[in-house]
């Protein structure tokens, strides 16, 4: 018999409330209800949640980490033939070990089943303060069916996650032993989202970076379903670098997505791109850049995010070179020529330090503030070197440039006619800016403003003349 060594995991900074129970009793629906927003995927399909989801929550002045766990279907067995079930169970065990309070979710329609009793016995054994949420008590008539659950040995509450019945009363009991919320000081956090096709190694990559088995890794496509946020720090104290890593579901072509759960997963991945500062586009070195990699890259570029291309599984490429792969990548996604490429192996750790350094570099680039004087000189020199094409007898002209914002870098250009700027010439100007300011991995966007020549230039301050009093 084999035993699994528990993963090392840092002590949580706030009390932990873990939601546990068997599959399909409504744990994720209750998780979303307590949070007050839809974070976990909710679907009638069994086993939708696999990795544990963690989110900061507050209730009546109490602050805590709320954890949604996968359904426990084979809890006390040392070995399960199903790898995903075993990994889901292990993730739940970690949540239970961390928990200050547990919410054991059961189903009023099913009554008390042996697995409910099994989980309850574990909670008693661990000495964890627990309440029983009897879900699907959608109306007062069902409250009369809650008495049998009292034999689980914990306070019971009839609730409806769907209709928000009884949840506040239950949370009063859950939060009673928790300390009052202290002012939450959140250091600057860099949000890094990892995206790519299924099975390119996103979860393995994140586990390697944080040096623990935080997310489930499997050769089965579609193992990751929710987008999983994982706080991570390098160093300590005021010089620490703080990240929020997000593991996402593999993004297949929507035409090939054949289930509602997978569609939700893809939508969540897209949302994770939208809120990221830097996106890691992960590729599988053994498959080479594909047309769908190009589609995902387009989604990242459309959201104007800092980007790093990470080519995983490089340990398997014994008969190729990075130069050849870069050339192949340039053919498939030429519009990513400004994005840094890092070749890594999540399996053996090759180049992981360089990958983090590249992420930090891109993060600094997207926050760059371009000095107005140098910005204008760079654009005007580029303009003088290569003139834009004539369109219907007239040429595009630039009068003045200024930076409007960072992350992403948006530049305002005062011009004679915005319609005369071609895509090719815009790319030429952006390339000149990247060469001058070293903005690798940072998107640049022009915001064009039409101004007659006499109205755009900053006016010099009027000269003041001193006048003697007579």
C-alpha positions as CSV (number, residue, x, y, z in Angstrom):
1,X,0.0,0.0,0.0
2,X,1.3,3.5,-0.9
3,X,0.8,6.5,1.3
4,X,0.7,10.1,0.1
5,X,2.9,12.7,1.9
6,X,0.8,15.7,2.7
7,X,1.8,18.8,0.7
8,X,3.5,21.6,2.6
9,X,1.2,24.6,2.7
10,X,1.6,27.9,4.4
11,X,-0.6,28.8,7.4
12,X,-3.5,30.9,6.2
13,X,-3.4,34.6,7.2
14,X,-7.1,34.7,8.1
15,X,-9.4,32.1,9.6
16,X,-10.6,29.5,7.1
17,X,-14.1,28.3,6.7
18,X,-14.2,25.1,4.6
19,X,-17.3,23.9,2.7
20,X,-17.2,20.1,2.5
21,X,-19.5,17.2,1.6
22,X,-20.3,14.6,-0.9
23,X,-20.8,15.4,-4.6
24,X,-23.8,17.3,-5.9
25,X,-25.3,18.5,-2.6
26,X,-24.8,22.2,-3.5
27,X,-21.4,23.1,-2.0
28,X,-20.5,25.5,-4.9
29,X,-23.9,27.1,-4.9
30,X,-23.5,27.8,-1.2
31,X,-20.0,29.1,-1.7
32,X,-21.2,31.6,-4.3
33,X,-24.2,32.6,-2.0
34,X,-21.9,33.3,1.0
35,X,-19.5,35.3,-1.3
36,X,-22.3,37.2,-2.8
37,X,-21.0,36.6,-6.3
38,X,-20.7,33.7,-8.7
39,X,-17.1,32.4,-8.6
40,X,-17.5,28.6,-8.5
41,X,-19.0,26.8,-11.5
42,X,-22.4,25.4,-10.5
43,X,-23.9,22.6,-12.6
44,X,-26.0,19.5,-12.0
45,X,-23.2,17.3,-13.4
46,X,-21.5,15.4,-10.6
47,X,-17.9,16.3,-9.7
48,X,-17.6,19.7,-11.4
49,X,-15.4,21.1,-8.6
50,X,-12.0,19.4,-8.3
51,X,-9.4,21.8,-7.1
52,X,-10.2,23.8,-4.0
53,X,-11.4,27.3,-4.6
54,X,-10.4,30.0,-2.1
55,X,-11.8,33.5,-1.8
56,X,-11.8,36.2,0.8
57,X,-15.2,36.7,2.4
58,X,-16.7,38.9,5.1
59,X,-19.9,38.5,7.2
60,X,-21.1,40.9,9.9
61,X,-17.7,42.3,10.6
62,X,-15.9,38.9,10.5
63,X,-13.2,38.3,7.8
64,X,-12.2,34.8,6.7
65,X,-11.0,32.7,3.8
66,X,-13.9,30.7,2.3
67,X,-12.9,27.4,0.6
68,X,-15.0,25.3,-1.8
69,X,-13.9,21.7,-2.1
70,X,-14.6,18.8,-4.4
71,X,-17.2,16.2,-3.6
72,X,-15.9,13.4,-1.3
73,X,-17.0,10.2,-2.9
74,X,-14.4,7.7,-1.5
75,X,-13.2,9.5,1.6
76,X,-11.8,6.8,3.8
77,X,-10.2,4.5,1.2
78,X,-6.4,4.5,1.1
79,X,-6.4,3.8,-2.6
80,X,-9.0,4.8,-5.3
81,X,-8.7,3.5,-8.8
82,X,-9.8,6.9,-10.1
83,X,-6.8,9.4,-10.1
84,X,-9.1,12.5,-10.2
85,X,-11.2,11.2,-7.3
86,X,-8.0,10.6,-5.3
87,X,-6.6,14.1,-6.0
88,X,-9.9,15.8,-5.4
89,X,-10.1,14.0,-2.0
90,X,-6.5,15.1,-1.2
91,X,-7.4,18.7,-2.0
92,X,-10.4,18.5,0.4
93,X,-8.2,17.0,3.1
94,X,-5.9,20.0,2.9
95,X,-8.8,22.3,3.3
96,X,-10.1,20.4,6.3
97,X,-6.7,20.5,8.0
98,X,-6.6,24.3,7.6
99,X,-10.2,25.0,8.6
100,X,-11.2,26.9,11.7
101,X,-14.8,26.1,11.0
102,X,-16.3,23.6,8.5
103,X,-19.7,23.7,6.8
104,X,-20.9,20.1,6.1
105,X,-23.4,20.4,3.2
106,X,-26.0,17.7,2.9
107,X,-29.2,17.3,0.8
108,X,-32.6,17.3,2.5
109,X,-34.0,15.4,-0.5
110,X,-31.7,12.4,0.1
111,X,-31.8,12.3,3.8
112,X,-28.8,11.2,5.8
113,X,-26.6,8.8,3.7
114,X,-23.6,6.8,4.9
115,X,-21.1,9.2,3.3
116,X,-22.6,12.1,5.2
117,X,-22.0,10.1,8.4
118,X,-18.5,9.2,7.3
119,X,-17.5,12.9,6.8
120,X,-19.2,13.8,10.1
121,X,-17.1,11.2,11.9
122,X,-13.9,12.7,10.4
123,X,-14.9,16.2,11.7
124,X,-15.4,14.8,15.2
125,X,-12.1,13.0,15.0
126,X,-10.3,16.2,13.9
127,X,-12.1,18.2,16.5
128,X,-13.1,20.8,13.9
129,X,-16.0,23.1,14.8
130,X,-18.7,22.1,12.3
131,X,-22.2,23.1,11.3
132,X,-24.5,21.1,9.0
133,X,-26.1,23.0,6.1
134,X,-29.1,21.0,5.1
135,X,-29.4,22.3,1.5
136,X,-32.4,22.5,-0.8
137,X,-34.8,23.6,2.0
138,X,-36.5,25.8,-0.5
139,X,-39.7,26.3,1.4
140,X,-40.8,26.1,5.1
141,X,-42.4,22.6,4.6
142,X,-38.9,21.1,4.1
143,X,-37.7,22.5,7.4
144,X,-39.7,19.7,9.0
145,X,-37.4,17.2,7.4
146,X,-34.2,18.4,9.0
147,X,-34.5,16.5,12.3
148,X,-32.8,13.2,11.1
149,X,-29.6,15.2,10.4
150,X,-29.2,16.0,14.1
151,X,-27.7,12.6,14.7
152,X,-24.6,13.8,12.9
153,X,-23.7,15.6,16.1
154,X,-23.5,19.2,15.0
155,X,-25.8,22.2,14.9
156,X,-28.1,21.9,11.9
157,X,-29.5,24.6,9.7
158,X,-32.1,24.2,6.9
159,X,-30.8,26.4,4.1
160,X,-31.5,27.0,0.4
161,X,-28.4,28.3,-1.5
162,X,-30.6,28.8,-4.5
163,X,-33.2,31.0,-2.7
164,X,-31.0,32.4,0.1
165,X,-33.1,30.9,2.9
166,X,-31.5,30.3,6.3
167,X,-28.0,31.2,5.1
168,X,-27.6,34.3,7.3
169,X,-28.7,32.4,10.4
170,X,-26.2,29.6,9.7
171,X,-23.4,32.2,9.1
172,X,-24.1,33.7,12.5
173,X,-23.2,30.4,14.0
174,X,-20.2,29.9,11.7
175,X,-18.7,33.2,12.4
176,X,-19.3,33.3,16.2
177,X,-15.9,31.9,17.1
178,X,-14.0,34.0,14.5
179,X,-12.1,37.1,15.5
180,X,-13.4,40.5,14.4
181,X,-12.0,41.6,11.1
182,X,-8.8,43.7,11.4
183,X,-8.0,46.3,8.8
184,X,-6.9,44.4,5.7
185,X,-3.6,45.6,4.4
186,X,-3.0,44.3,0.9
187,X,0.4,44.8,-0.6
188,X,0.7,45.4,-4.4
189,X,0.0,42.1,-6.1
190,X,0.9,41.2,-9.7
191,X,-1.9,39.2,-11.3
192,X,-0.5,36.5,-13.6
193,X,-2.9,34.3,-15.6
194,X,-1.7,31.1,-17.3
195,X,-3.7,30.1,-20.4
196,X,-3.3,27.6,-23.2
197,X,-4.8,24.6,-24.9
198,X,-5.7,21.5,-22.7
199,X,-2.8,19.4,-21.4
200,X,0.1,21.8,-22.2
201,X,1.1,21.7,-18.6
202,X,-0.4,24.8,-17.0
203,X,-1.1,23.1,-13.6
204,X,2.3,21.4,-13.5
205,X,3.9,24.8,-14.3
206,X,2.1,26.5,-11.4
207,X,2.9,23.7,-9.0
208,X,6.5,23.9,-9.9
209,X,6.7,27.6,-9.4
210,X,5.1,27.5,-5.9
211,X,6.9,24.2,-5.1
212,X,3.9,22.3,-3.9
213,X,1.0,20.3,-5.3
214,X,-1.7,23.1,-5.1
215,X,-3.6,22.2,-8.3
216,X,-4.5,18.8,-9.6
217,X,-2.3,17.5,-12.4
218,X,-3.6,14.7,-14.7
219,X,-3.1,13.5,-18.3
220,X,-6.9,13.6,-18.6
221,X,-7.9,16.6,-20.8
222,X,-10.2,19.0,-18.9
223,X,-8.9,18.2,-15.4
224,X,-8.9,21.9,-14.5
225,X,-12.4,23.4,-14.7
226,X,-12.6,26.5,-12.6
227,X,-10.0,29.3,-12.7
228,X,-7.9,28.7,-9.6
229,X,-6.3,31.8,-7.9
230,X,-3.2,31.0,-5.9
231,X,-1.4,33.7,-3.9
232,X,2.4,33.4,-4.1
233,X,5.3,35.4,-2.8
234,X,9.1,35.5,-3.5
235,X,11.1,36.9,-0.5
236,X,9.6,38.4,2.6
237,X,9.1,41.8,4.2
238,X,8.8,45.1,2.3
239,X,11.0,43.7,-0.6
240,X,8.8,40.7,-1.2
241,X,7.3,40.2,-4.7
242,X,3.7,39.2,-4.4
243,X,1.8,37.4,-7.2
244,X,-1.7,36.1,-7.7
245,X,-1.3,33.1,-10.1
246,X,-4.4,31.9,-11.9
247,X,-4.6,28.4,-13.3
248,X,-7.2,28.2,-16.0
249,X,-9.1,25.5,-17.9
250,X,-7.6,24.4,-21.2
251,X,-9.1,26.5,-24.0
252,X,-10.5,24.3,-26.8
253,X,-12.2,25.7,-29.8
254,X,-15.8,26.6,-28.8
255,X,-17.0,24.5,-31.8
256,X,-15.4,21.5,-30.1
257,X,-16.8,22.2,-26.6
258,X,-19.5,19.7,-26.0
259,X,-20.7,20.4,-22.5
260,X,-22.1,23.3,-20.5
261,X,-19.4,22.9,-17.8
262,X,-16.6,23.2,-20.4
263,X,-18.2,26.3,-21.9
264,X,-18.3,27.8,-18.4
265,X,-14.7,26.9,-18.0
266,X,-13.6,28.6,-21.2
267,X,-15.6,31.7,-20.2
268,X,-13.9,31.8,-16.8
269,X,-10.5,31.5,-18.5
270,X,-11.5,34.5,-20.8
271,X,-12.5,36.5,-17.7
272,X,-9.2,35.6,-16.0
273,X,-7.4,37.1,-19.0
274,X,-9.4,40.3,-18.7
275,X,-8.4,40.9,-15.1
276,X,-4.7,39.9,-15.4
277,X,-1.7,42.2,-15.5
278,X,0.5,39.6,-17.3
279,X,-0.7,36.6,-19.2
280,X,1.4,33.5,-19.8
281,X,0.6,31.9,-23.1
282,X,1.7,28.3,-22.6
283,X,2.6,26.1,-25.5
284,X,3.5,22.4,-25.7
285,X,7.0,22.0,-27.2
286,X,6.2,18.5,-28.5
287,X,3.3,19.7,-30.6
288,X,4.7,23.0,-31.9
289,X,2.7,26.2,-32.3
290,X,-0.8,25.4,-33.6
291,X,-3.6,27.4,-35.2
292,X,-5.5,27.3,-32.0
293,X,-2.5,28.7,-30.1
294,X,-2.8,31.6,-32.5
295,X,-6.5,32.0,-31.6
296,X,-5.7,32.1,-27.9
297,X,-2.9,34.6,-28.5
298,X,-5.3,36.8,-30.4
299,X,-7.6,36.8,-27.3
300,X,-4.7,37.9,-25.1
301,X,-3.7,40.7,-27.5
302,X,-7.3,41.9,-27.9
303,X,-7.4,42.5,-24.1
304,X,-4.2,44.5,-24.3
305,X,-2.3,42.5,-21.7
306,X,1.3,42.1,-20.9
307,X,2.4,38.7,-22.3
308,X,5.1,36.0,-22.0
309,X,5.2,33.0,-24.2
310,X,6.2,29.9,-22.2
311,X,7.1,26.8,-24.2
312,X,6.7,23.9,-21.8
313,X,8.0,20.3,-22.0
314,X,11.3,21.3,-23.4
315,X,13.0,18.4,-21.7
316,X,11.3,16.2,-24.3
317,X,12.8,18.1,-27.3
318,X,16.1,16.2,-27.7
319,X,16.2,16.7,-31.5
320,X,15.3,20.3,-31.9
321,X,16.7,23.7,-31.0
322,X,15.2,26.9,-29.5
323,X,16.2,28.7,-32.7
324,X,14.1,26.4,-34.9
325,X,11.2,26.7,-32.5
326,X,11.4,30.5,-32.4
327,X,11.3,30.5,-36.3
328,X,8.2,28.2,-36.3
329,X,6.5,30.4,-33.8
330,X,7.3,33.5,-35.8
331,X,5.6,31.9,-38.8
332,X,2.4,31.0,-36.9
333,X,2.0,34.1,-34.7
334,X,4.1,36.8,-36.3
335,X,2.1,39.4,-34.4
336,X,3.8,38.2,-31.1
337,X,7.2,39.3,-32.3
338,X,7.4,41.7,-29.3
339,X,6.6,39.0,-26.7
340,X,9.5,37.3,-24.9
341,X,9.7,33.5,-25.2
342,X,11.0,31.3,-22.4
343,X,11.6,27.5,-22.8
344,X,10.9,25.6,-19.6
345,X,10.2,22.2,-18.2
346,X,7.7,22.1,-15.4
347,X,8.7,18.5,-14.9
348,X,12.4,19.0,-14.0
349,X,12.4,22.8,-13.2
350,X,14.4,23.9,-16.2
351,X,14.4,27.7,-16.7
352,X,11.7,28.3,-14.0
353,X,13.8,31.1,-12.4
354,X,14.3,32.8,-15.8
355,X,10.6,32.5,-16.3
356,X,9.8,34.4,-13.1
357,X,12.4,37.0,-14.0
358,X,10.8,37.5,-17.4
359,X,7.4,37.9,-15.8
360,X,8.8,40.6,-13.5
361,X,10.4,42.3,-16.5
362,X,7.2,42.4,-18.5
363,X,5.4,43.7,-15.3
364,X,7.8,46.6,-15.1
365,X,7.4,47.3,-18.8
366,X,3.6,47.6,-18.7
367,X,3.9,50.2,-16.0
368,X,6.5,52.4,-17.9
369,X,5.9,56.1,-17.9
370,X,7.4,57.5,-21.1
371,X,8.9,61.0,-20.8
372,X,6.9,63.3,-23.1
373,X,10.0,64.9,-24.7
374,X,11.7,61.7,-25.6
375,X,8.4,60.2,-26.7
376,X,7.8,63.0,-29.2
377,X,11.4,62.9,-30.4
378,X,11.2,59.2,-31.0
379,X,8.0,59.4,-33.0
380,X,9.1,62.4,-35.0
381,X,12.5,60.7,-35.9
382,X,10.6,57.6,-37.0
383,X,8.2,59.8,-39.0
384,X,11.1,61.6,-40.7
385,X,13.0,58.3,-41.5
386,X,9.9,56.7,-43.1
387,X,7.1,58.8,-44.4
388,X,3.5,57.3,-44.2
389,X,1.9,56.4,-47.6
390,X,-0.1,59.0,-49.5
391,X,-3.9,58.2,-49.4
392,X,-6.0,60.0,-52.0
393,X,-3.3,62.7,-52.4
394,X,-2.9,63.4,-48.7
395,X,-0.4,62.1,-46.1
396,X,-1.0,61.2,-42.5
397,X,0.7,63.7,-40.2
398,X,1.5,63.6,-36.4
399,X,1.7,66.8,-34.5
400,X,2.2,65.8,-30.9
401,X,2.2,62.7,-28.7
402,X,1.5,62.2,-25.0
403,X,1.0,59.2,-22.7
404,X,-2.5,58.8,-21.5
405,X,-2.1,55.8,-19.2
406,X,0.1,52.7,-18.3
407,X,-1.0,49.1,-18.0
408,X,-1.7,49.0,-20.9
409,X,0.4,51.8,-22.4
410,X,-1.9,54.1,-24.2
411,X,-0.5,57.0,-26.2
412,X,-2.5,59.9,-27.5
413,X,-1.5,61.1,-30.9
414,X,-2.7,64.5,-32.2
415,X,-3.0,64.1,-36.0
416,X,-4.4,65.6,-39.1
417,X,-6.7,62.7,-40.0
418,X,-7.0,59.5,-38.0
419,X,-8.4,57.6,-41.0
420,X,-5.1,58.0,-42.8
421,X,-3.1,55.9,-40.3
422,X,-2.6,52.4,-41.8
423,X,-2.1,49.3,-39.7
424,X,1.4,48.8,-41.2
425,X,2.5,52.3,-40.4
426,X,1.1,52.0,-36.9
427,X,3.1,48.8,-36.4
428,X,6.2,50.6,-37.7
429,X,5.8,53.4,-35.1
430,X,5.2,51.0,-32.3
431,X,8.3,49.1,-33.3
432,X,10.3,52.3,-33.1
433,X,9.0,53.0,-29.6
434,X,9.9,49.4,-28.4
435,X,13.4,49.8,-29.8
436,X,13.8,53.2,-27.9
437,X,12.2,52.3,-24.6
438,X,12.8,48.5,-24.4
439,X,9.1,47.6,-23.9
440,X,9.3,43.9,-24.5
441,X,6.1,42.1,-23.7
442,X,4.1,45.3,-23.1
443,X,1.2,46.2,-25.4
444,X,1.1,49.7,-26.9
445,X,-2.1,51.3,-28.2
446,X,-2.5,54.6,-30.0
447,X,-5.5,56.8,-29.3
448,X,-5.8,59.2,-32.3
449,X,-7.3,62.7,-31.9
450,X,-7.9,64.9,-34.9
451,X,-6.7,68.5,-34.3
452,X,-6.1,71.3,-36.7
453,X,-2.4,72.2,-36.7
454,X,-2.9,75.5,-34.8
455,X,-4.9,73.9,-31.9
456,X,-2.9,70.9,-30.8
457,X,0.5,72.3,-29.6
458,X,1.0,73.1,-25.9
459,X,1.1,76.8,-25.6
460,X,4.1,78.5,-24.1
461,X,3.4,80.3,-20.8
462,X,3.0,84.0,-21.4
463,X,6.0,86.1,-20.4
464,X,5.4,88.2,-17.3
465,X,6.6,91.8,-17.2
466,X,7.2,93.5,-13.9
467,X,5.5,96.8,-13.5
468,X,6.7,99.4,-11.0
469,X,4.1,101.1,-8.9
470,X,4.0,104.8,-9.6
